Amino acid sequence: MAGDGEATGVRELGDLEAVVMDRMWSAGEPRTVRGVYEELLEQRRIAYTTVMTVMDNLHRKGWLRRRRDGRAYLYEAVRSREVHSAEVMSEALAGSTNRAMTLMHFVEHMPPEEARLLREALDQNADAGERRQDVNPPGPA
């Protein structure tokens, strides 16, 4: 990934960077600066060069990758919104001095539907771990 820019950790995004990333994630496909600019222009006054600079900065920071398409670049998100959100949650948890208590407070404030989704995710993860152990029995001690 050396030529694509490299992110170290989960950095906070600036306001406009967050708006651009939201557009990139929502699109679900590579976008040109022009495409993002025209979409943003429907909701705010903004210069094309501003959008171009923001997308170039996101590329340098490792949030977007790009490839040449004729005279323009096509940009796409390096990681999904879901992966990004998980990284943010992991960093928040890592900053806690009492991870168990932090997780408990987090779960206590979840709506029931989110708690159900968390239980399902934990069950799937446990099932996947059991399958991995079945496939890769421990080697000699």
A tleap script that builds the chain and sets N, CA, C and O, in Angstrom:
source leaprc.protein.ff14SB
mol = sequence {
  NMET ALA GLY ASP GLY GLU ALA THR GLY VAL
  ARG GLU LEU GLY ASP LEU GLU ALA VAL VAL
  MET ASP ARG MET TRP SER ALA GLY GLU PRO
  ARG THR VAL ARG GLY VAL TYR GLU GLU LEU
  LEU GLU GLN ARG ARG ILE ALA TYR THR THR
  VAL MET THR VAL MET ASP ASN LEU HIE ARG
  LYS GLY TRP LEU ARG ARG ARG ARG ASP GLY
  ARG ALA TYR LEU TYR GLU ALA VAL ARG SER
  ARG GLU VAL HIE SER ALA GLU VAL MET SER
  GLU ALA LEU ALA GLY SER THR ASN ARG ALA
  MET THR LEU MET HIE PHE VAL GLU HIE MET
  PRO PRO GLU GLU ALA ARG LEU LEU ARG GLU
  ALA LEU ASP GLN ASN ALA ASP ALA GLY GLU
  ARG ARG GLN ASP VAL ASN PRO PRO GLY PRO
  CALA
}
set mol.1.N position { 0.811 -1.183 0.000 }
set mol.1.CA position { 0.000 0.000 0.000 }
set mol.1.C position { 0.860 1.254 0.000 }
set mol.1.O position { 0.326 2.348 0.179 }
set mol.2.N position { 2.113 1.144 -0.185 }
set mol.2.CA position { 3.022 2.257 -0.077 }
set mol.2.C position { 2.659 3.429 -0.954 }
set mol.2.O position { 2.753 4.567 -0.495 }
set mol.3.N position { 2.251 3.218 -2.189 }
set mol.3.CA position { 1.945 4.328 -3.077 }
set mol.3.C position { 0.574 4.934 -2.836 }
set mol.3.O position { 0.264 5.988 -3.390 }
set mol.4.N position { -0.251 4.293 -2.023 }
set mol.4.CA position { -1.610 4.769 -1.818 }
set mol.4.C position { -1.737 5.724 -0.644 }
set mol.4.O position { -2.854 6.122 -0.317 }
set mol.5.N position { -0.664 6.103 -0.006 }
set mol.5.CA position { -0.751 6.887 1.221 }
set mol.5.C position { -0.932 5.896 2.346 }
set mol.5.O position { -1.461 4.806 2.128 }
set mol.6.N position { -0.507 6.249 3.538 }
set mol.6.CA position { -0.614 5.292 4.599 }
set mol.6.C position { -1.154 5.923 5.858 }
set mol.6.O position { -0.661 6.961 6.300 }
set mol.7.N position { -2.154 5.312 6.433 }
set mol.7.CA position { -2.741 5.823 7.663 }
set mol.7.C position { -2.122 5.096 8.837 }
set mol.7.O position { -1.945 3.878 8.802 }
set mol.8.N position { -1.796 5.838 9.867 }
set mol.8.CA position { -1.315 5.225 11.091 }
set mol.8.C position { -2.342 5.497 12.159 }
set mol.8.O position { -2.505 6.636 12.597 }
set mol.9.N position { -3.043 4.452 12.586 }
set mol.9.CA position { -4.092 4.631 13.558 }
set mol.9.C position { -5.312 5.276 12.912 }
set mol.9.O position { -5.341 5.522 11.706 }
set mol.10.N position { -6.304 5.540 13.730 }
set mol.10.CA position { -7.526 6.157 13.248 }
set mol.10.C position { -7.438 7.637 13.580 }
set mol.10.O position { -7.533 8.035 14.742 }
set mol.11.N position { -7.260 8.429 12.563 }
set mol.11.CA position { -7.167 9.875 12.770 }
set mol.11.C position { -8.552 10.492 12.704 }
set mol.11.O position { -9.444 9.993 12.019 }
set mol.12.N position { -8.709 11.575 13.424 }
set mol.12.CA position { -9.943 12.345 13.312 }
set mol.12.C position { -9.986 13.009 11.950 }
set mol.12.O position { -8.962 13.446 11.424 }
set mol.13.N position { -11.155 13.077 11.399 }
set mol.13.CA position { -11.341 13.762 10.126 }
set mol.13.C position { -11.812 15.179 10.399 }
set mol.13.O position { -12.562 15.421 11.345 }
set mol.14.N position { -11.371 16.116 9.568 }
set mol.14.CA position { -11.914 17.459 9.619 }
set mol.14.C position { -13.355 17.432 9.136 }
set mol.14.O position { -13.808 16.428 8.586 }
set mol.15.N position { -14.078 18.530 9.338 }
set mol.15.CA position { -15.496 18.566 8.962 }
set mol.15.C position { -15.717 18.247 7.489 }
set mol.15.O position { -16.536 17.391 7.156 }
set mol.16.N position { -14.991 18.931 6.604 }
set mol.16.CA position { -15.183 18.703 5.177 }
set mol.16.C position { -14.665 17.325 4.767 }
set mol.16.O position { -15.241 16.682 3.890 }
set mol.17.N position { -13.581 16.869 5.396 }
set mol.17.CA position { -13.094 15.516 5.114 }
set mol.17.C position { -14.159 14.486 5.469 }
set mol.17.O position { -14.369 13.526 4.728 }
set mol.18.N position { -14.831 14.680 6.597 }
set mol.18.CA position { -15.883 13.748 7.022 }
set mol.18.C position { -17.043 13.752 6.029 }
set mol.18.O position { -17.606 12.699 5.728 }
set mol.19.N position { -17.403 14.931 5.521 }
set mol.19.CA position { -18.488 15.023 4.536 }
set mol.19.C position { -18.093 14.288 3.256 }
set mol.19.O position { -18.899 13.554 2.684 }
set mol.20.N position { -16.849 14.486 2.807 }
set mol.20.CA position { -16.381 13.812 1.591 }
set mol.20.C position { -16.348 12.307 1.803 }
set mol.20.O position { -16.784 11.554 0.933 }
set mol.21.N position { -15.834 11.851 2.952 }
set mol.21.CA position { -15.797 10.406 3.205 }
set mol.21.C position { -17.209 9.837 3.267 }
set mol.21.O position { -17.448 8.729 2.787 }
set mol.22.N position { -18.139 10.575 3.847 }
set mol.22.CA position { -19.524 10.107 3.873 }
set mol.22.C position { -20.046 9.905 2.456 }
set mol.22.O position { -20.716 8.911 2.177 }
set mol.23.N position { -19.743 10.843 1.557 }
set mol.23.CA position { -20.159 10.723 0.154 }
set mol.23.C position { -19.482 9.529 -0.512 }
set mol.23.O position { -20.111 8.808 -1.286 }
set mol.24.N position { -18.214 9.323 -0.216 }
set mol.24.CA position { -17.490 8.204 -0.824 }
set mol.24.C position { -18.068 6.878 -0.340 }
set mol.24.O position { -18.295 5.972 -1.143 }
set mol.25.N position { -18.308 6.757 0.959 }
set mol.25.CA position { -18.870 5.519 1.502 }
set mol.25.C position { -20.282 5.284 0.971 }
set mol.25.O position { -20.636 4.153 0.638 }
set mol.26.N position { -21.079 6.326 0.889 }
set mol.26.CA position { -22.453 6.182 0.413 }
set mol.26.C position { -22.503 5.777 -1.057 }
set mol.26.O position { -23.398 5.040 -1.470 }
set mol.27.N position { -21.548 6.256 -1.843 }
set mol.27.CA position { -21.528 5.949 -3.275 }
set mol.27.C position { -21.276 4.463 -3.514 }
set mol.27.O position { -21.880 3.858 -4.399 }
set mol.28.N position { -20.384 3.884 -2.724 }
set mol.28.CA position { -20.080 2.464 -2.881 }
set mol.28.C position { -19.341 2.123 -4.159 }
set mol.28.O position { -19.235 0.951 -4.523 }
set mol.29.N position { -18.831 3.130 -4.840 }
set mol.29.CA position { -18.070 2.906 -6.078 }
set mol.29.C position { -17.085 4.058 -6.239 }
set mol.29.O position { -17.252 5.111 -5.623 }
set mol.30.N position { -16.066 3.865 -7.059 }
set mol.30.CA position { -15.096 4.941 -7.278 }
set mol.30.C position { -15.772 6.208 -7.809 }
set mol.30.O position { -16.726 6.147 -8.584 }
set mol.31.N position { -15.250 7.352 -7.369 }
set mol.31.CA position { -15.812 8.645 -7.757 }
set mol.31.C position { -14.695 9.578 -8.210 }
set mol.31.O position { -13.559 9.470 -7.749 }
set mol.32.N position { -15.022 10.480 -9.102 }
set mol.32.CA position { -14.097 11.540 -9.492 }
set mol.32.C position { -14.307 12.741 -8.578 }
set mol.32.O position { -15.331 12.849 -7.903 }
set mol.33.N position { -13.332 13.637 -8.562 }
set mol.33.CA position { -13.493 14.889 -7.828 }
set mol.33.C position { -14.732 15.615 -8.348 }
set mol.33.O position { -15.526 16.133 -7.563 }
set mol.34.N position { -14.897 15.651 -9.661 }
set mol.34.CA position { -16.037 16.351 -10.276 }
set mol.34.C position { -17.357 15.787 -9.741 }
set mol.34.O position { -18.261 16.551 -9.404 }
set mol.35.N position { -17.474 14.465 -9.661 }
set mol.35.CA position { -18.708 13.854 -9.165 }
set mol.35.C position { -19.010 14.244 -7.728 }
set mol.35.O position { -20.150 14.567 -7.395 }
set mol.36.N position { -17.992 14.216 -6.878 }
set mol.36.CA position { -18.187 14.592 -5.476 }
set mol.36.C position { -18.504 16.085 -5.384 }
set mol.36.O position { -19.397 16.491 -4.641 }
set mol.37.N position { -17.776 16.889 -6.135 }
set mol.37.CA position { -18.000 18.342 -6.158 }
set mol.37.C position { -19.441 18.667 -6.544 }
set mol.37.O position { -20.098 19.462 -5.871 }
set mol.38.N position { -19.934 18.060 -7.618 }
set mol.38.CA position { -21.295 18.358 -8.071 }
set mol.38.C position { -22.343 17.946 -7.039 }
set mol.38.O position { -23.367 18.612 -6.883 }
set mol.39.N position { -22.085 16.861 -6.348 }
set mol.39.CA position { -23.013 16.423 -5.311 }
set mol.39.C position { -22.990 17.390 -4.126 }
set mol.39.O position { -24.039 17.739 -3.584 }
set mol.40.N position { -21.796 17.818 -3.730 }
set mol.40.CA position { -21.683 18.762 -2.617 }
set mol.40.C position { -22.280 20.114 -2.968 }
set mol.40.O position { -22.856 20.788 -2.114 }
set mol.41.N position { -22.141 20.507 -4.219 }
set mol.41.CA position { -22.624 21.806 -4.681 }
set mol.41.C position { -24.141 21.940 -4.533 }
set mol.41.O position { -24.667 23.048 -4.434 }
set mol.42.N position { -24.832 20.809 -4.520 }
set mol.42.CA position { -26.286 20.839 -4.341 }
set mol.42.C position { -26.674 21.307 -2.939 }
set mol.42.O position { -27.799 21.760 -2.727 }
set mol.43.N position { -25.754 21.202 -1.986 }
set mol.43.CA position { -26.077 21.519 -0.601 }
set mol.43.C position { -25.262 22.668 -0.012 }
set mol.43.O position { -25.616 23.188 1.047 }
set mol.44.N position { -24.184 23.073 -0.672 }
set mol.44.CA position { -23.353 24.147 -0.115 }
set mol.44.C position { -22.554 24.817 -1.209 }
set mol.44.O position { -22.292 24.228 -2.257 }
set mol.45.N position { -22.172 26.043 -0.957 }
set mol.45.CA position { -21.270 26.732 -1.874 }
set mol.45.C position { -19.872 26.256 -1.572 }
set mol.45.O position { -19.399 26.354 -0.440 }
set mol.46.N position { -19.216 25.743 -2.583 }
set mol.46.CA position { -17.880 25.188 -2.399 }
set mol.46.C position { -17.143 25.269 -3.731 }
set mol.46.O position { -17.749 25.156 -4.797 }
set mol.47.N position { -15.849 25.463 -3.658 }
set mol.47.CA position { -15.039 25.538 -4.874 }
set mol.47.C position { -14.573 24.140 -5.278 }
set mol.47.O position { -14.288 23.295 -4.429 }
set mol.48.N position { -14.505 23.920 -6.560 }
set mol.48.CA position { -14.000 22.653 -7.097 }
set mol.48.C position { -12.608 22.369 -6.541 }
set mol.48.O position { -12.309 21.241 -6.150 }
set mol.49.N position { -11.755 23.397 -6.506 }
set mol.49.CA position { -10.376 23.198 -6.036 }
set mol.49.C position { -10.333 22.799 -4.557 }
set mol.49.O position { -9.416 22.098 -4.129 }
set mol.50.N position { -11.314 23.240 -3.786 }
set mol.50.CA position { -11.383 22.839 -2.375 }
set mol.50.C position { -11.648 21.341 -2.273 }
set mol.50.O position { -10.991 20.637 -1.505 }
set mol.51.N position { -12.612 20.861 -3.051 }
set mol.51.CA position { -12.928 19.425 -3.042 }
set mol.51.C position { -11.725 18.630 -3.534 }
set mol.51.O position { -11.402 17.584 -2.972 }
set mol.52.N position { -11.060 19.117 -4.581 }
set mol.52.CA position { -9.880 18.439 -5.113 }
set mol.52.C position { -8.785 18.360 -4.043 }
set mol.52.O position { -8.152 17.316 -3.886 }
set mol.53.N position { -8.560 19.441 -3.318 }
set mol.53.CA position { -7.536 19.462 -2.267 }
set mol.53.C position { -7.892 18.498 -1.142 }
set mol.53.O position { -7.034 17.762 -0.655 }
set mol.54.N position { -9.161 18.501 -0.728 }
set mol.54.CA position { -9.595 17.610 0.354 }
set mol.54.C position { -9.409 16.153 -0.056 }
set mol.54.O position { -8.916 15.344 0.730 }
set mol.55.N position { -9.802 15.818 -1.279 }
set mol.55.CA position { -9.670 14.427 -1.727 }
set mol.55.C position { -8.207 14.037 -1.882 }
set mol.55.O position { -7.840 12.900 -1.586 }
set mol.56.N position { -7.374 14.950 -2.336 }
set mol.56.CA position { -5.935 14.669 -2.413 }
set mol.56.C position { -5.362 14.466 -1.009 }
set mol.56.O position { -4.553 13.564 -0.794 }
set mol.57.N position { -5.777 15.299 -0.057 }
set mol.57.CA position { -5.324 15.135 1.326 }
set mol.57.C position { -5.772 13.793 1.905 }
set mol.57.O position { -5.003 13.122 2.593 }
set mol.58.N position { -7.013 13.408 1.626 }
set mol.58.CA position { -7.504 12.106 2.102 }
set mol.58.C position { -6.712 10.967 1.470 }
set mol.58.O position { -6.482 9.941 2.110 }
set mol.59.N position { -6.302 11.137 0.239 }
set mol.59.CA position { -5.454 10.145 -0.422 }
set mol.59.C position { -4.099 10.064 0.286 }
set mol.59.O position { -3.626 8.971 0.598 }
set mol.60.N position { -3.483 11.205 0.535 }
set mol.60.CA position { -2.170 11.217 1.198 }
set mol.60.C position { -2.243 10.640 2.614 }
set mol.60.O position { -1.288 10.021 3.082 }
set mol.61.N position { -3.362 10.840 3.286 }
set mol.61.CA position { -3.548 10.336 4.650 }
set mol.61.C position { -3.907 8.848 4.684 }
set mol.61.O position { -3.936 8.242 5.755 }
set mol.62.N position { -4.180 8.261 3.518 }
set mol.62.CA position { -4.488 6.835 3.475 }
set mol.62.C position { -5.967 6.500 3.576 }
set mol.62.O position { -6.318 5.333 3.747 }
set mol.63.N position { -6.838 7.491 3.476 }
set mol.63.CA position { -8.278 7.242 3.531 }
set mol.63.C position { -8.839 6.865 2.170 }
set mol.63.O position { -9.778 6.074 2.080 }
set mol.64.N position { -8.267 7.428 1.109 }
set mol.64.CA position { -8.707 7.148 -0.255 }
set mol.64.C position { -7.549 6.618 -1.069 }
set mol.64.O position { -6.402 7.006 -0.846 }
set mol.65.N position { -7.836 5.733 -2.011 }
set mol.65.CA position { -6.847 5.340 -3.015 }
set mol.65.C position { -7.355 5.898 -4.334 }
set mol.65.O position { -8.545 6.176 -4.483 }
set mol.66.N position { -6.456 6.058 -5.278 }
set mol.66.CA position { -6.884 6.607 -6.556 }
set mol.66.C position { -6.141 5.931 -7.685 }
set mol.66.O position { -5.045 5.397 -7.517 }
set mol.67.N position { -6.781 5.975 -8.851 }
set mol.67.CA position { -6.143 5.480 -10.065 }
set mol.67.C position { -6.534 6.415 -11.199 }
set mol.67.O position { -7.616 7.002 -11.205 }
set mol.68.N position { -5.643 6.532 -12.138 }
set mol.68.CA position { -5.858 7.413 -13.283 }
set mol.68.C position { -6.942 6.822 -14.169 }
set mol.68.O position { -6.948 5.621 -14.443 }
set mol.69.N position { -7.860 7.675 -14.616 }
set mol.69.CA position { -8.907 7.285 -15.549 }
set mol.69.C position { -9.004 8.400 -16.586 }
set mol.69.O position { -9.748 9.364 -16.408 }
set mol.70.N position { -8.250 8.257 -17.664 }
set mol.70.CA position { -8.163 9.335 -18.652 }
set mol.70.C position { -7.407 10.501 -18.054 }
set mol.70.O position { -6.272 10.349 -17.602 }
set mol.71.N position { -8.034 11.669 -18.052 }
set mol.71.CA position { -7.385 12.859 -17.501 }
set mol.71.C position { -7.681 13.069 -16.024 }
set mol.71.O position { -7.097 13.953 -15.398 }
set mol.72.N position { -8.576 12.272 -15.461 }
set mol.72.CA position { -8.993 12.446 -14.067 }
set mol.72.C position { -8.539 11.257 -13.226 }
set mol.72.O position { -8.103 10.232 -13.751 }
set mol.73.N position { -8.652 11.417 -11.928 }
set mol.73.CA position { -8.451 10.303 -11.010 }
set mol.73.C position { -9.806 9.779 -10.566 }
set mol.73.O position { -10.754 10.543 -10.384 }
set mol.74.N position { -9.883 8.467 -10.394 }
set mol.74.CA position { -11.024 7.846 -9.733 }
set mol.74.C position { -10.581 7.515 -8.313 }
set mol.74.O position { -9.573 6.838 -8.112 }
set mol.75.N position { -11.330 7.991 -7.341 }
set mol.75.CA position { -11.014 7.765 -5.932 }
set mol.75.C position { -11.990 6.750 -5.350 }
set mol.75.O position { -13.152 6.676 -5.749 }
set mol.76.N position { -11.484 5.967 -4.392 }
set mol.76.CA position { -12.370 5.084 -3.642 }
set mol.76.C position { -11.837 4.947 -2.227 }
set mol.76.O position { -10.642 5.107 -1.976 }
set mol.77.N position { -12.745 4.647 -1.307 }
set mol.77.CA position { -12.371 4.509 0.098 }
set mol.77.C position { -11.462 3.294 0.267 }
set mol.77.O position { -11.683 2.252 -0.349 }
set mol.78.N position { -10.446 3.439 1.102 }
set mol.78.CA position { -9.523 2.340 1.391 }
set mol.78.C position { -10.202 1.307 2.279 }
set mol.78.O position { -9.996 0.105 2.109 }
set mol.79.N position { -11.017 1.774 3.231 }
set mol.79.CA position { -11.738 0.863 4.106 }
set mol.79.C position { -13.200 1.293 4.180 }
set mol.79.O position { -13.528 2.453 3.931 }
set mol.80.N position { -14.045 0.379 4.514 }
set mol.80.CA position { -15.485 0.663 4.580 }
set mol.80.C position { -15.818 1.526 5.792 }
set mol.80.O position { -15.025 1.660 6.724 }
set mol.81.N position { -16.989 2.092 5.751 }
set mol.81.CA position { -17.478 2.877 6.896 }
set mol.81.C position { -17.523 1.986 8.145 }
set mol.81.O position { -17.200 2.436 9.244 }
set mol.82.N position { -17.927 0.720 7.970 }
set mol.82.CA position { -18.040 -0.195 9.099 }
set mol.82.C position { -16.678 -0.487 9.720 }
set mol.82.O position { -16.544 -0.512 10.944 }
set mol.83.N position { -15.668 -0.707 8.881 }
set mol.83.CA position { -14.317 -0.951 9.391 }
set mol.83.C position { -13.816 0.294 10.115 }
set mol.83.O position { -13.221 0.195 11.188 }
set mol.84.N position { -14.056 1.460 9.531 }
set mol.84.CA position { -13.647 2.708 10.182 }
set mol.84.C position { -14.308 2.848 11.552 }
set mol.84.O position { -13.645 3.178 12.535 }
set mol.85.N position { -15.615 2.597 11.613 }
set mol.85.CA position { -16.332 2.713 12.884 }
set mol.85.C position { -15.772 1.745 13.922 }
set mol.85.O position { -15.632 2.101 15.092 }
set mol.86.N position { -15.454 0.528 13.498 }
set mol.86.CA position { -14.873 -0.455 14.410 }
set mol.86.C position { -13.507 0.013 14.913 }
set mol.86.O position { -13.176 -0.184 16.082 }
set mol.87.N position { -12.711 0.633 14.033 }
set mol.87.CA position { -11.404 1.146 14.440 }
set mol.87.C position { -11.555 2.271 15.466 }
set mol.87.O position { -10.786 2.350 16.424 }
set mol.88.N position { -12.539 3.130 15.264 }
set mol.88.CA position { -12.790 4.221 16.213 }
set mol.88.C position { -13.185 3.644 17.570 }
set mol.88.O position { -12.695 4.095 18.605 }
set mol.89.N position { -14.072 2.643 17.566 }
set mol.89.CA position { -14.487 2.019 18.829 }
set mol.89.C position { -13.306 1.336 19.510 }
set mol.89.O position { -13.172 1.411 20.732 }
set mol.90.N position { -12.448 0.670 18.738 }
set mol.90.CA position { -11.279 -0.001 19.308 }
set mol.90.C position { -10.325 0.989 19.957 }
set mol.90.O position { -9.792 0.735 21.037 }
set mol.91.N position { -10.112 2.125 19.289 }
set mol.91.CA position { -9.232 3.144 19.866 }
set mol.91.C position { -9.826 3.730 21.140 }
set mol.91.O position { -9.099 3.991 22.099 }
set mol.92.N position { -11.133 3.939 21.160 }
set mol.92.CA position { -11.777 4.459 22.365 }
set mol.92.C position { -11.611 3.465 23.510 }
set mol.92.O position { -11.318 3.857 24.640 }
set mol.93.N position { -11.795 2.196 23.222 }
set mol.93.CA position { -11.637 1.163 24.243 }
set mol.93.C position { -10.189 1.074 24.713 }
set mol.93.O position { -9.930 0.901 25.904 }
set mol.94.N position { -9.256 1.190 23.790 }
set mol.94.CA position { -7.833 1.117 24.146 }
set mol.94.C position { -7.431 2.269 25.063 }
set mol.94.O position { -6.490 2.140 25.847 }
set mol.95.N position { -8.140 3.398 24.968 }
set mol.95.CA position { -7.820 4.542 25.814 }
set mol.95.C position { -8.368 4.432 27.223 }
set mol.95.O position { -8.099 5.298 28.055 }
set mol.96.N position { -9.125 3.396 27.509 }
set mol.96.CA position { -9.726 3.207 28.823 }
set mol.96.C position { -8.757 2.509 29.766 }
set mol.96.O position { -7.977 1.654 29.348 }
set mol.97.N position { -8.813 2.880 31.035 }
set mol.97.CA position { -7.991 2.178 32.025 }
set mol.97.C position { -8.699 0.946 32.567 }
set mol.97.O position { -8.066 0.086 33.180 }
set mol.98.N position { -10.016 0.851 32.345 }
set mol.98.CA position { -10.784 -0.305 32.796 }
set mol.98.C position { -11.692 -0.734 31.647 }
set mol.98.O position { -12.837 -0.294 31.544 }
set mol.99.N position { -11.165 -1.591 30.794 }
set mol.99.CA position { -11.897 -1.991 29.589 }
set mol.99.C position { -13.216 -2.669 29.902 }
set mol.99.O position { -14.214 -2.424 29.224 }
set mol.100.N position { -13.237 -3.520 30.922 }
set mol.100.CA position { -14.473 -4.228 31.268 }
set mol.100.C position { -15.567 -3.239 31.657 }
set mol.100.O position { -16.711 -3.374 31.224 }
set mol.101.N position { -15.220 -2.249 32.469 }
set mol.101.CA position { -16.208 -1.261 32.905 }
set mol.101.C position { -16.654 -0.389 31.725 }
set mol.101.O position { -17.832 -0.050 31.608 }
set mol.102.N position { -15.718 -0.035 30.864 }
set mol.102.CA position { -16.065 0.755 29.678 }
set mol.102.C position { -17.036 -0.013 28.801 }
set mol.102.O position { -18.035 0.545 28.346 }
set mol.103.N position { -16.752 -1.299 28.555 }
set mol.103.CA position { -17.659 -2.124 27.754 }
set mol.103.C position { -19.024 -2.243 28.414 }
set mol.103.O position { -20.051 -2.197 27.735 }
set mol.104.N position { -19.041 -2.395 29.738 }
set mol.104.CA position { -20.308 -2.526 30.455 }
set mol.104.C position { -21.150 -1.257 30.287 }
set mol.104.O position { -22.352 -1.342 30.033 }
set mol.105.N position { -20.530 -0.091 30.425 }
set mol.105.CA position { -21.265 1.163 30.248 }
set mol.105.C position { -21.766 1.294 28.813 }
set mol.105.O position { -22.884 1.753 28.577 }
set mol.106.N position { -20.942 0.892 27.868 }
set mol.106.CA position { -21.325 0.952 26.455 }
set mol.106.C position { -22.562 0.094 26.209 }
set mol.106.O position { -23.524 0.544 25.587 }
set mol.107.N position { -22.531 -1.143 26.698 }
set mol.107.CA position { -23.639 -2.076 26.482 }
set mol.107.C position { -24.896 -1.614 27.209 }
set mol.107.O position { -25.999 -1.776 26.688 }
set mol.108.N position { -24.751 -1.043 28.402 }
set mol.108.CA position { -25.910 -0.567 29.163 }
set mol.108.C position { -26.688 0.508 28.409 }
set mol.108.O position { -27.899 0.642 28.587 }
set mol.109.N position { -26.003 1.265 27.579 }
set mol.109.CA position { -26.651 2.365 26.865 }
set mol.109.C position { -27.126 1.975 25.465 }
set mol.109.O position { -27.617 2.821 24.718 }
set mol.110.N position { -26.982 0.710 25.112 }
set mol.110.CA position { -27.420 0.251 23.792 }
set mol.110.C position { -28.921 0.031 23.769 }
set mol.110.O position { -29.498 -0.489 24.724 }
set mol.111.N position { -29.549 0.429 22.672 }
set mol.111.CA position { -30.957 0.040 22.498 }
set mol.111.C position { -31.036 -1.490 22.360 }
set mol.111.O position { -30.061 -2.115 21.943 }
set mol.112.N position { -32.159 -2.089 22.695 }
set mol.112.CA position { -32.287 -3.553 22.643 }
set mol.112.C position { -31.898 -4.163 21.283 }
set mol.112.O position { -31.284 -5.229 21.243 }
set mol.113.N position { -32.247 -3.505 20.188 }
set mol.113.CA position { -31.921 -4.040 18.862 }
set mol.113.C position { -30.409 -4.108 18.655 }
set mol.113.O position { -29.903 -5.081 18.095 }
set mol.114.N position { -29.688 -3.084 19.102 }
set mol.114.CA position { -28.226 -3.096 18.965 }
set mol.114.C position { -27.609 -4.160 19.869 }
set mol.114.O position { -26.629 -4.802 19.489 }
set mol.115.N position { -28.175 -4.352 21.060 }
set mol.115.CA position { -27.678 -5.397 21.962 }
set mol.115.C position { -27.865 -6.770 21.317 }
set mol.115.O position { -26.993 -7.632 21.419 }
set mol.116.N position { -29.019 -6.970 20.647 }
set mol.116.CA position { -29.270 -8.239 19.946 }
set mol.116.C position { -28.239 -8.436 18.841 }
set mol.116.O position { -27.705 -9.532 18.674 }
set mol.117.N position { -27.959 -7.373 18.085 }
set mol.117.CA position { -26.953 -7.464 17.019 }
set mol.117.C position { -25.572 -7.785 17.582 }
set mol.117.O position { -24.820 -8.558 16.988 }
set mol.118.N position { -25.243 -7.198 18.717 }
set mol.118.CA position { -23.951 -7.485 19.350 }
set mol.118.C position { -23.872 -8.945 19.779 }
set mol.118.O position { -22.848 -9.598 19.581 }
set mol.119.N position { -24.958 -9.461 20.370 }
set mol.119.CA position { -24.979 -10.882 20.756 }
set mol.119.C position { -24.775 -11.782 19.544 }
set mol.119.O position { -24.017 -12.750 19.602 }
set mol.120.N position { -25.458 -11.459 18.441 }
set mol.120.CA position { -25.314 -12.256 17.220 }
set mol.120.C position { -23.879 -12.191 16.693 }
set mol.120.O position { -23.329 -13.209 16.274 }
set mol.121.N position { -23.277 -11.019 16.711 }
set mol.121.CA position { -21.897 -10.872 16.233 }
set mol.121.C position { -20.938 -11.673 17.111 }
set mol.121.O position { -20.024 -12.322 16.602 }
set mol.122.N position { -21.141 -11.631 18.420 }
set mol.122.CA position { -20.279 -12.397 19.332 }
set mol.122.C position { -20.455 -13.899 19.109 }
set mol.122.O position { -19.479 -14.649 19.133 }
set mol.123.N position { -21.688 -14.338 18.893 }
set mol.123.CA position { -21.943 -15.755 18.614 }
set mol.123.C position { -21.265 -16.185 17.312 }
set mol.123.O position { -20.646 -17.247 17.251 }
set mol.124.N position { -21.384 -15.352 16.267 }
set mol.124.CA position { -20.752 -15.674 14.980 }
set mol.124.C position { -19.236 -15.734 15.128 }
set mol.124.O position { -18.585 -16.607 14.554 }
set mol.125.N position { -18.682 -14.812 15.894 }
set mol.125.CA position { -17.239 -14.786 16.104 }
set mol.125.C position { -16.783 -16.035 16.859 }
set mol.125.O position { -15.751 -16.620 16.530 }
set mol.126.N position { -17.556 -16.441 17.872 }
set mol.126.CA position { -17.218 -17.646 18.637 }
set mol.126.C position { -17.306 -18.879 17.740 }
set mol.126.O position { -16.446 -19.758 17.799 }
set mol.127.N position { -18.358 -18.941 16.901 }
set mol.127.CA position { -18.505 -20.068 15.977 }
set mol.127.C position { -17.340 -20.119 15.000 }
set mol.127.O position { -16.813 -21.197 14.726 }
set mol.128.N position { -16.936 -18.987 14.478 }
set mol.128.CA position { -15.816 -18.936 13.531 }
set mol.128.C position { -14.532 -19.366 14.215 }
set mol.128.O position { -13.707 -20.047 13.606 }
set mol.129.N position { -14.349 -18.982 15.462 }
set mol.129.CA position { -13.156 -19.386 16.212 }
set mol.129.C position { -13.111 -20.891 16.418 }
set mol.129.O position { -12.048 -21.504 16.315 }
set mol.130.N position { -14.255 -21.487 16.708 }
set mol.130.CA position { -14.319 -22.941 16.868 }
set mol.130.C position { -13.996 -23.643 15.551 }
set mol.130.O position { -13.293 -24.654 15.543 }
set mol.131.N position { -14.510 -23.109 14.431 }
set mol.131.CA position { -14.219 -23.721 13.127 }
set mol.131.C position { -12.734 -23.618 12.808 }
set mol.131.O position { -12.152 -24.553 12.257 }
set mol.132.N position { -12.113 -22.486 13.152 }
set mol.132.CA position { -10.673 -22.339 12.891 }
set mol.132.C position { -9.874 -23.345 13.711 }
set mol.132.O position { -8.887 -23.897 13.224 }
set mol.133.N position { -10.291 -23.588 14.949 }
set mol.133.CA position { -9.581 -24.552 15.782 }
set mol.133.C position { -9.727 -25.960 15.239 }
set mol.133.O position { -8.785 -26.749 15.316 }
set mol.134.N position { -10.888 -26.291 14.692 }
set mol.134.CA position { -11.110 -27.618 14.121 }
set mol.134.C position { -10.221 -27.836 12.898 }
set mol.134.O position { -9.724 -28.941 12.678 }
set mol.135.N position { -10.021 -26.782 12.106 }
set mol.135.CA position { -9.231 -26.884 10.890 }
set mol.135.C position { -7.741 -26.897 11.199 }
set mol.135.O position { -6.970 -27.572 10.516 }
set mol.136.N position { -7.334 -26.157 12.222 }
set mol.136.CA position { -5.910 -26.033 12.575 }
set mol.136.C position { -5.684 -26.584 13.976 }
set mol.136.O position { -5.612 -25.812 14.933 }
set mol.137.N position { -5.570 -27.902 14.117 }
set mol.137.CA position { -5.336 -28.449 15.459 }
set mol.137.C position { -3.967 -27.966 15.974 }
set mol.137.O position { -3.043 -27.742 15.192 }
set mol.138.N position { -3.859 -27.813 17.288 }
set mol.138.CA position { -2.596 -27.326 17.859 }
set mol.138.C position { -1.447 -28.284 17.507 }
set mol.138.O position { -1.621 -29.502 17.459 }
set mol.139.N position { -0.289 -27.704 17.268 }
set mol.139.CA position { 0.903 -28.493 16.950 }
set mol.139.C position { 1.513 -29.078 18.200 }
set mol.139.O position { 0.975 -28.923 19.296 }
set mol.140.N position { 2.635 -29.751 18.037 }
set mol.140.CA position { 3.292 -30.366 19.212 }
set mol.140.C position { 3.729 -29.297 20.208 }
set mol.140.O position { 4.127 -28.198 19.824 }
set mol.141.N position { 3.650 -29.631 21.473 }
set mol.141.CA position { 3.987 -28.679 22.535 }
set mol.141.C position { 5.457 -28.560 22.747 }
set mol.141.O position { 5.897 -27.797 23.607 }
savepdb mol mol.pdb
quit
